[in-house]
């Protein structure tokens, strides 16, 4: 699963439009503005394929920018039809999300949840 996360982060960090909106993507929740953080949880495994939930939250100074950041992540990650994202990442689908405004910091938090199916390397 670690190699899948590294691959996903590499693709997200290569998206110049996303990097312009969120300068860093970190595995830890942060209060910094114009950043993103992620969580990854293994959902299933049969020793051939695995599934994980990848949750990405963009924290931006404006609501439109938080929406744009998640839209850029979708453009980068979502797979269409039988197209794989990479040799090891078979499918990526979006399965939910959330929006909120932090009144204390006046920031907008947009979250997208992706389900990633990948080849397991045992």
Secondary structure, DSSP 8 states (H G I E B T S, - for coil): -HHHHHHHHHHHHH-HHHHHH-S-EESS----SSEEEEEEEEEEE-SSEEEEEEEEEEEESSHHHHHHHHHHHHHHH---TT--SSSSEEEEEEEEEEEEEETTTTEEEEEEEEEEEEE---
